[in-house]
Amino acid sequence: MPMLFMLFMKFDCLSFMSLSSIIFTMFILMLSYIQILSSFSFFFYDMLSFSMIILTLISFILIMLSSFNPKTTFPFISCICATLLICFSASNTILFYIMFETVLIPTLLIITMESKSPERLQAGIYLLLYTIFGSLPLLIGLLWYFKFSSFPIINSTLPNFNYPLVFLLAFLVKMPMFFIHLWLPKAHVEAPLEGSMILAAILLKLGGYGMIRFIPTLLLNFYSIKFLLISIGILGAIFTSLNCIRQKDIKALIAYSSVAHMGLVIAAISSLKPIGISSAILMMVAHGLSSSSLFFLVTILYNQTHSRNIMVFKSLITLFPNITLWLFIFLAINFSAPPSFNMISETMIISSLSHLDILNLIILFLAIMFTATFSVVLYANISHNISHSHIPVYSPPHKNFLSLSLHAIPILLISMKTENFMTLF
């Protein structure tokens, strides 16, 4: 306890009292938010929406704690989180669609206004065009088919619709699925730290959330594209993992690894098995914490070296020993090493897909092997070898280590009592 107190007292941006007040305020807002939900007919919540709301609030606190410029990015992150809270708790599908699209505005602003890169406008245009054109069929379907007016009606009546891609394309673009994923690496590379963390932690999960919500409407006709989505998801994970091995930009590498993990989530949801849906939710929560922490670590290194090229970071273990340790921990979590939460969700995904066809185990093995390969190659390249660059030894502020600890603790602790979470979904 004395060491923890001293750690808090050494903050340079957020004191212990301010952090405690933020956490307490968010907790009170969470309780009042749940009370408000029960008084309006166009809001509802279940364990799926509740888990996404908790992930949103935790990510908001971690982003504000990790931010190097919290005053300028706080309005954007607050708008994104408020929009996501409404989106994850909306029972009306039109309200869900409005919030689903509204979240693009502050995301676009934080990429184009806060980033220093000259290619930020191109990244913003990529983000805008991909997501809006993917969402137009969803809007047309919601306006045309009145039985899709609310999620409780969908879950109780299970209406049938003959064109499943009309409702799924918007979510497949948002996740994103391989072949329509090119906007994500652009957005991640050009976005500042807060933009990358909010994209990795929550915004990608909007696609999985919407896909799970709308699949009950497509059960009778989803089988026509079920195996196509599973194939694209797993093969996309393999191809993006191979692309990660040859990447020189660390931030682009982590962005492509997000595409690989979301490919496994798409395949798990498309299996239409209860264990597949549960594993997809658990993978989204675990990936939201691990991927955002990796972007935070890359930004710490970039602020000191002004480069994201892997070739620059040789012998990192002697220059930044503390950061190298955290990088090792989160890269191990990223390829689902035990005892991380990711390992549990990945094991459940393998189980759900192997029940469909035992041949899925072959390509699943390749996907998992290549995911582990690029993580090991990245760590070996940047931590060992001989450094020829003159980078001064640097020790980050203590609040950065607190943020990294708060990213890692939930991932490790939840894996100790996974059975309690598997019964929730």
C-alpha positions as CSV (number, residue, x, y, z in Angstrom):
1,M,0.0,0.0,0.0
2,P,2.7,2.6,0.7
3,M,4.3,1.9,-2.7
4,L,0.9,2.3,-4.4
5,F,0.4,5.6,-2.6
6,M,3.8,6.8,-3.7
7,L,3.0,5.8,-7.2
8,F,-0.1,7.9,-7.2
9,M,1.7,10.9,-5.7
10,K,4.2,11.0,-8.5
11,F,1.6,11.6,-11.3
12,D,2.5,14.6,-13.4
13,C,-0.9,15.0,-15.1
14,L,-3.5,13.4,-13.0
15,S,-3.3,13.3,-9.2
16,F,-4.7,10.5,-7.1
17,M,-7.7,12.7,-6.1
18,S,-8.6,13.6,-9.6
19,L,-8.4,10.0,-10.8
20,S,-10.5,8.8,-7.9
21,S,-13.1,11.5,-8.6
22,I,-13.2,10.4,-12.3
23,I,-13.7,6.8,-11.4
24,F,-16.3,7.6,-8.7
25,T,-18.2,9.9,-11.1
26,M,-18.2,7.3,-13.8
27,F,-19.5,4.7,-11.4
28,I,-22.3,7.0,-10.2
29,L,-23.2,7.9,-13.9
30,M,-23.3,4.2,-14.7
31,L,-25.8,3.5,-11.9
32,S,-28.0,6.5,-12.8
33,Y,-27.7,5.5,-16.5
34,I,-29.1,2.0,-15.7
35,Q,-32.0,3.6,-13.8
36,I,-32.7,5.9,-16.7
37,L,-32.8,3.0,-19.1
38,S,-35.6,1.3,-17.1
39,S,-37.9,4.3,-17.5
40,F,-37.8,4.7,-21.3
41,S,-39.3,2.3,-23.7
42,F,-36.8,2.9,-26.5
43,F,-33.9,1.9,-24.3
44,F,-33.1,-1.5,-22.9
45,Y,-30.1,-3.5,-21.7
46,D,-29.1,-7.1,-21.4
47,M,-25.7,-8.8,-20.7
48,L,-24.5,-8.1,-24.2
49,S,-25.2,-4.3,-24.1
50,F,-24.1,-4.2,-20.4
51,S,-20.7,-5.7,-21.2
52,M,-20.2,-3.2,-24.1
53,I,-21.2,-0.3,-21.8
54,I,-18.7,-1.4,-19.2
55,L,-16.0,-1.7,-21.8
56,T,-16.9,1.8,-23.0
57,L,-16.6,3.3,-19.6
58,I,-13.4,1.5,-18.7
59,S,-11.8,2.5,-22.0
60,F,-12.8,6.2,-21.5
61,I,-11.0,6.2,-18.1
62,L,-7.9,4.5,-19.5
63,I,-7.8,6.8,-22.5
64,M,-8.0,9.9,-20.3
65,L,-5.3,8.4,-18.1
66,S,-3.0,7.5,-21.0
67,S,-3.5,10.7,-23.0
68,F,-0.5,13.1,-23.5
69,N,-2.8,15.9,-24.4
70,P,-6.1,15.4,-22.4
71,K,-7.4,18.9,-22.6
72,T,-7.8,19.0,-26.4
73,T,-9.0,15.4,-26.9
74,F,-11.4,15.3,-24.0
75,P,-14.4,16.8,-25.9
76,F,-14.0,14.3,-28.8
77,I,-13.6,11.3,-26.6
78,S,-16.5,12.4,-24.4
79,C,-18.8,12.8,-27.5
80,I,-17.8,9.3,-28.8
81,C,-18.4,7.7,-25.4
82,A,-21.8,9.4,-24.9
83,T,-22.9,8.3,-28.4
84,L,-21.7,4.8,-27.8
85,L,-23.6,4.5,-24.5
86,I,-26.8,5.4,-26.3
87,C,-26.0,3.1,-29.2
88,F,-25.3,0.1,-27.0
89,S,-28.5,0.6,-25.0
90,A,-30.9,1.6,-27.8
91,S,-33.9,-0.8,-28.3
92,N,-35.2,1.2,-31.3
93,T,-33.3,0.2,-34.5
94,I,-33.5,3.6,-36.1
95,L,-32.1,5.2,-33.0
96,F,-29.3,2.6,-33.0
97,Y,-28.6,3.4,-36.7
98,I,-28.5,7.2,-36.0
99,M,-26.0,6.7,-33.1
100,F,-24.1,4.1,-35.2
101,E,-23.4,6.8,-37.8
102,T,-23.1,9.8,-35.5
103,V,-20.1,8.3,-33.8
104,L,-18.2,8.8,-37.1
105,I,-18.3,12.6,-36.7
106,P,-16.1,13.0,-33.6
107,T,-14.0,10.1,-34.8
108,L,-13.4,11.9,-38.1
109,L,-12.6,15.1,-36.3
110,I,-10.1,13.6,-33.9
111,I,-8.3,12.0,-36.9
112,T,-8.2,15.0,-39.1
113,M,-7.8,17.8,-36.5
114,E,-5.5,16.3,-33.9
115,S,-3.2,14.3,-36.1
116,K,0.0,15.9,-37.4
117,S,0.4,13.7,-40.5
118,P,-0.3,15.2,-43.9
119,E,-2.1,12.0,-45.0
120,R,-4.8,12.5,-42.2
121,L,-7.3,13.8,-44.7
122,Q,-7.0,10.8,-46.9
123,A,-7.4,8.5,-43.9
124,G,-10.6,10.5,-42.9
125,I,-12.0,10.1,-46.4
126,Y,-11.3,6.4,-46.4
127,L,-13.1,6.1,-43.1
128,L,-16.1,8.1,-44.2
129,L,-16.6,6.5,-47.6
130,Y,-16.2,2.9,-46.5
131,T,-18.5,3.2,-43.5
132,I,-21.2,5.3,-45.1
133,F,-21.5,3.3,-48.2
134,G,-21.6,0.1,-46.2
135,S,-24.3,1.5,-44.0
136,L,-26.7,2.7,-46.7
137,P,-28.2,-0.8,-47.3
138,L,-28.9,-1.1,-43.5
139,L,-30.8,2.2,-43.5
140,I,-32.9,1.1,-46.5
141,G,-33.6,-2.2,-44.9
142,L,-34.7,-0.7,-41.6
143,L,-37.0,1.8,-43.3
144,W,-38.5,-0.7,-45.7
145,Y,-39.1,-3.6,-43.3
146,F,-41.3,-2.4,-40.4
147,K,-40.8,-5.6,-38.3
148,F,-37.3,-4.5,-37.6
149,S,-38.4,-1.6,-35.5
150,S,-36.9,-2.7,-32.2
151,F,-34.6,-5.4,-30.9
152,P,-37.1,-6.9,-28.4
153,I,-39.5,-7.4,-31.3
154,I,-36.8,-9.0,-33.3
155,N,-35.8,-11.4,-30.5
156,S,-39.4,-12.4,-29.8
157,T,-40.9,-12.7,-33.3
158,L,-37.7,-13.7,-35.3
159,P,-38.9,-12.2,-38.6
160,N,-37.4,-13.6,-41.7
161,F,-35.6,-11.6,-44.3
162,N,-34.3,-12.9,-47.6
163,Y,-31.3,-10.7,-48.1
164,P,-28.9,-11.1,-45.1
165,L,-26.1,-9.0,-46.5
166,V,-28.4,-5.9,-46.5
167,F,-28.3,-5.9,-42.7
168,L,-24.8,-7.3,-42.2
169,L,-22.7,-5.3,-44.7
170,A,-22.6,-2.2,-42.4
171,F,-21.3,-4.3,-39.5
172,L,-18.8,-6.2,-41.6
173,V,-17.3,-3.0,-42.8
174,K,-17.1,-1.6,-39.3
175,M,-15.4,-4.6,-37.8
176,P,-13.8,-4.8,-40.5
177,M,-13.9,-7.9,-42.6
178,F,-11.0,-8.8,-44.9
179,F,-11.4,-7.3,-48.4
180,I,-13.2,-4.2,-46.9
181,H,-10.6,-3.5,-44.2
182,L,-8.3,-1.0,-46.0
183,W,-9.8,2.0,-44.1
184,L,-8.7,0.7,-40.7
185,P,-4.8,0.6,-41.1
186,K,-5.0,4.1,-42.7
187,A,-7.1,5.4,-39.8
188,H,-4.9,3.8,-37.1
189,V,-1.6,5.0,-38.6
190,E,-2.8,8.6,-39.1
191,A,-4.8,9.0,-35.9
192,P,-3.3,10.3,-32.6
193,L,-3.0,8.1,-29.6
194,E,-6.6,8.8,-28.4
195,G,-8.1,8.1,-31.8
196,S,-6.2,4.8,-32.1
197,M,-7.2,3.6,-28.6
198,I,-10.9,4.5,-29.1
199,L,-10.9,2.8,-32.5
200,A,-9.3,-0.4,-31.2
201,A,-11.1,-0.5,-27.8
202,I,-14.7,0.2,-28.8
203,L,-15.5,1.3,-32.3
204,L,-14.5,-2.0,-33.9
205,K,-16.8,-3.7,-31.4
206,L,-19.8,-1.8,-32.8
207,G,-19.7,-4.2,-35.8
208,G,-19.7,-7.3,-33.7
209,Y,-22.5,-5.9,-31.5
210,G,-24.7,-5.1,-34.5
211,M,-24.0,-8.4,-36.1
212,I,-25.1,-10.3,-33.0
213,R,-28.2,-8.1,-32.7
214,F,-29.4,-8.6,-36.3
215,I,-28.5,-12.3,-36.8
216,P,-31.9,-13.5,-35.3
217,T,-33.6,-11.8,-38.2
218,L,-31.6,-13.8,-40.7
219,L,-31.6,-17.3,-39.3
220,L,-33.5,-19.0,-42.1
221,N,-31.5,-17.4,-44.9
222,F,-28.2,-16.9,-43.2
223,Y,-27.1,-20.4,-44.1
224,S,-26.6,-19.3,-47.7
225,I,-23.6,-17.0,-46.7
226,K,-22.7,-18.6,-43.4
227,F,-19.7,-20.7,-44.7
228,L,-18.6,-17.9,-46.9
229,L,-18.3,-15.5,-44.0
230,I,-16.5,-18.2,-41.9
231,S,-14.0,-18.8,-44.8
232,I,-13.3,-15.1,-45.3
233,G,-12.9,-14.6,-41.6
234,I,-10.4,-17.3,-41.0
235,L,-8.5,-16.8,-44.3
236,G,-8.5,-13.1,-43.7
237,A,-6.9,-13.8,-40.3
238,I,-4.1,-15.8,-42.0
239,F,-3.4,-13.2,-44.8
240,T,-3.4,-10.3,-42.4
241,S,-1.1,-12.1,-40.1
242,L,1.3,-12.8,-43.0
243,N,1.1,-9.1,-43.8
244,C,2.0,-8.3,-40.2
245,I,5.2,-10.3,-40.5
246,R,6.5,-8.1,-43.3
247,Q,5.4,-4.8,-41.8
248,K,8.0,-2.2,-40.8
249,D,5.6,0.3,-39.2
250,I,4.7,-1.0,-35.7
251,K,1.4,0.9,-35.6
252,A,0.3,-0.5,-39.0
253,L,1.3,-4.0,-37.7
254,I,-1.0,-3.7,-34.7
255,A,-3.8,-2.3,-36.9
256,Y,-3.5,-5.4,-39.2
257,S,-3.5,-7.7,-36.1
258,S,-6.8,-6.1,-35.2
259,V,-8.2,-7.2,-38.6
260,A,-6.9,-10.7,-37.9
261,H,-8.7,-10.9,-34.5
262,M,-11.9,-9.5,-35.9
263,G,-11.8,-12.1,-38.6
264,L,-11.9,-14.8,-35.9
265,V,-14.8,-12.9,-34.3
266,I,-16.8,-12.9,-37.6
267,A,-16.2,-16.6,-38.0
268,A,-17.3,-17.3,-34.5
269,I,-20.5,-15.3,-34.8
270,S,-21.3,-16.9,-38.2
271,S,-21.1,-20.3,-36.7
272,L,-24.5,-19.5,-35.0
273,K,-23.7,-21.6,-32.0
274,P,-24.1,-20.3,-28.4
275,I,-20.5,-21.0,-27.6
276,G,-19.5,-19.1,-30.8
277,I,-21.5,-16.0,-29.8
278,S,-20.2,-16.1,-26.3
279,S,-16.6,-16.5,-27.5
280,A,-17.0,-13.6,-29.9
281,I,-18.2,-11.3,-27.1
282,L,-15.3,-12.4,-24.8
283,M,-12.8,-11.9,-27.7
284,M,-14.1,-8.4,-28.4
285,V,-13.7,-7.4,-24.7
286,A,-10.2,-8.9,-24.4
287,H,-9.1,-7.4,-27.7
288,G,-10.4,-4.0,-26.7
289,L,-8.1,-3.9,-23.7
290,S,-5.0,-5.6,-25.2
291,S,-4.9,-3.7,-28.6
292,S,-5.4,-0.3,-27.1
293,S,-2.5,-0.9,-24.7
294,L,-0.2,-1.8,-27.6
295,F,-1.1,1.4,-29.3
296,F,-0.3,3.2,-26.1
297,L,3.1,1.5,-25.9
298,V,3.9,2.4,-29.5
299,T,3.1,6.0,-28.9
300,I,5.4,6.1,-25.8
301,L,8.2,4.8,-28.0
302,Y,7.4,7.3,-30.8
303,N,7.4,10.3,-28.5
304,Q,11.0,9.4,-27.5
305,T,12.4,8.3,-30.9
306,H,10.1,10.0,-33.4
307,S,9.9,6.9,-35.5
308,R,7.8,3.8,-35.7
309,N,10.1,1.8,-37.9
310,I,11.0,-1.6,-36.5
311,M,14.6,-1.2,-37.8
312,V,15.2,1.7,-35.4
313,F,14.2,-0.2,-32.3
314,K,17.2,-2.5,-31.9
315,S,18.3,-3.6,-28.4
316,L,15.3,-1.9,-26.9
317,I,15.7,-4.1,-23.8
318,T,18.8,-2.0,-22.8
319,L,17.3,1.4,-23.7
320,F,13.8,1.0,-22.3
321,P,13.7,-2.0,-20.0
322,N,10.4,-1.2,-18.4
323,I,8.6,-0.5,-21.7
324,T,10.1,-3.7,-23.1
325,L,8.7,-5.7,-20.3
326,W,5.2,-4.3,-20.8
327,L,5.6,-4.9,-24.6
328,F,6.4,-8.5,-23.9
329,I,3.4,-8.9,-21.7
330,F,0.9,-7.4,-24.1
331,L,2.3,-9.1,-27.2
332,A,2.0,-12.4,-25.3
333,I,-1.6,-11.5,-24.5
334,N,-2.2,-10.5,-28.1
335,F,-1.4,-14.0,-29.4
336,S,-3.5,-15.6,-26.6
337,A,-0.8,-16.9,-24.3
338,P,-2.0,-18.3,-21.0
339,P,-3.2,-17.1,-18.5
340,S,-4.8,-14.3,-20.5
341,F,-8.5,-13.9,-21.2
342,N,-7.7,-14.0,-24.9
343,M,-6.7,-17.7,-24.6
344,I,-10.1,-18.6,-23.2
345,S,-12.0,-16.9,-25.9
346,E,-9.8,-18.3,-28.7
347,T,-10.2,-21.8,-27.3
348,M,-14.0,-21.3,-27.4
349,I,-13.8,-20.0,-31.0
350,I,-11.9,-23.2,-32.0
351,S,-14.5,-25.3,-30.3
352,S,-17.4,-23.6,-32.1
353,L,-15.8,-23.8,-35.5
354,S,-14.6,-27.4,-35.2
355,H,-18.1,-28.6,-34.4
356,L,-19.2,-27.3,-37.8
357,D,-16.4,-29.0,-39.8
358,I,-13.3,-30.8,-38.5
359,L,-11.4,-29.4,-41.5
360,N,-11.7,-25.9,-40.0
361,L,-9.0,-27.0,-37.5
362,I,-6.4,-26.9,-40.2
363,I,-6.8,-23.3,-41.3
364,L,-7.5,-22.3,-37.6
365,F,-4.2,-23.8,-36.7
366,L,-2.5,-21.7,-39.4
367,A,-4.3,-18.5,-38.3
368,I,-3.3,-19.0,-34.7
369,M,0.3,-20.0,-35.6
370,F,0.8,-16.9,-37.8
371,T,-0.7,-14.6,-35.2
372,A,1.8,-15.9,-32.7
373,T,4.6,-15.7,-35.3
374,F,4.3,-12.0,-36.0
375,S,4.1,-11.2,-32.3
376,V,7.3,-13.2,-31.6
377,V,9.1,-11.7,-34.6
378,L,8.2,-8.2,-33.6
379,Y,9.4,-8.6,-30.0
380,A,12.6,-10.4,-31.2
381,N,13.4,-7.6,-33.7
382,I,12.9,-4.7,-31.4
383,S,14.3,-6.0,-28.1
384,H,17.4,-7.8,-29.2
385,N,20.2,-7.3,-31.7
386,I,22.6,-4.3,-31.6
387,S,21.4,-0.8,-31.8
388,H,23.3,1.7,-34.0
389,S,21.0,4.6,-33.2
390,H,21.8,7.1,-30.4
391,I,18.6,6.9,-28.4
392,P,18.9,8.2,-24.8
393,V,17.7,5.9,-22.0
394,Y,14.2,7.0,-21.0
395,S,11.9,6.2,-18.1
396,P,8.3,7.2,-18.7
397,P,6.1,8.8,-16.1
398,H,4.6,6.6,-13.4
399,K,1.0,7.3,-14.6
400,N,1.9,5.4,-17.9
401,F,2.7,2.3,-15.9
402,L,-0.5,2.7,-14.0
403,S,-2.5,2.8,-17.2
404,L,-0.7,-0.3,-18.5
405,S,-1.4,-2.1,-15.3
406,L,-5.1,-1.2,-15.5
407,H,-5.1,-2.6,-19.0
408,A,-3.5,-5.9,-18.0
409,I,-5.3,-6.6,-14.7
410,P,-8.8,-7.2,-16.1
411,I,-7.4,-9.5,-18.8
412,L,-5.6,-11.6,-16.3
413,L,-8.1,-11.6,-13.5
414,I,-11.2,-12.5,-15.6
415,S,-9.4,-15.6,-16.9
416,M,-9.3,-16.9,-13.3
417,K,-13.1,-17.1,-13.1
418,T,-14.1,-17.5,-16.7
419,E,-17.1,-19.8,-15.9
420,N,-18.9,-16.9,-14.3
421,F,-18.7,-14.9,-17.5
422,M,-19.5,-17.8,-19.9
423,T,-22.9,-18.2,-18.1
424,L,-23.9,-14.6,-18.7
425,F,-24.4,-14.7,-22.4
